[in-house]
Amino acid sequence: MSTADNRAAAAWLCAAVPDLLAGASEDEQVLAWIDQATQAVRDGEPAAAVCRRLGYSTRTDPDKHAGDMVGLDDFGLDPVQVEGDYRCPAGRCSRRAHPDERGREPRCAVDDAPMVLRARPRP
């Protein structure tokens, strides 16, 4: 899998972890899997492989079948919009985000750390 695919998978995982944790509720086994997955990405394992191991398809082509893989639509999760003025604190993914409606800086769910404000280009 390409670096771009891994960066995209890491961005999806980072943005999806809060919803995954909320969906896991109090299922200790699922919560442990999510924790192990984020730790594996922090330890340098390719995010696309981690997503596949969790059962999430890394394919974005709707005409392709993911075989036994489970897609986001199966869980009723909306696709995550990845954009904004903040970037990944570890530089591992392409996720971008804005402060929330209360002005709080976005957080990286994989590293459990604040995202880094991107420098604006000089005119």
C-alpha positions, 0 to 999 in steps of 0.5 A, a space after each residue: 500500500 502506498 504512503 498516500 494510502 497509509 496517510 489517508 487511512 491514518 487520517 480516517 482513523 484519527 478522525 473516526 476514533 471518537 465515534 468508534 469509542 462512543 459506539 463501543 460504549 462499555 464493551 471492554 474488548 472493543 475498547 481494547 482493540 481500538 486502543 491497540 490499533 492506535 498504539 500500533 499506528 503510534 508505534 509505526 505500523 502502517 495505518 491501512 494495515 491496522 484499519 484492515 485488521 480492525 475490519 475497516 475497508 481502506 478502499 474508497 471506490 464504491 464500485 469495488 467490493 471489500 470482501 469480508 471487510 466492513 465499511 463505515 456505512 455498515 455502522 451508520 457513521 458519516 464520512 469524516 470531512 478532513 480539512 482545516 488549519 490544523 495538522 497531525 502532530 506526528 506528521 503521519 497523516 493528511 488529516 486537517 481540522 478546525 477548532 470546534 464551535 467553542 474554539 477548542 483546538 482539534 485533537 489527534 485521537 491516535 496520539 491523544 494530543 492537540 493537533 498543530 496549527 499550520 503556518 500560513 504561507 507568506 504572501 
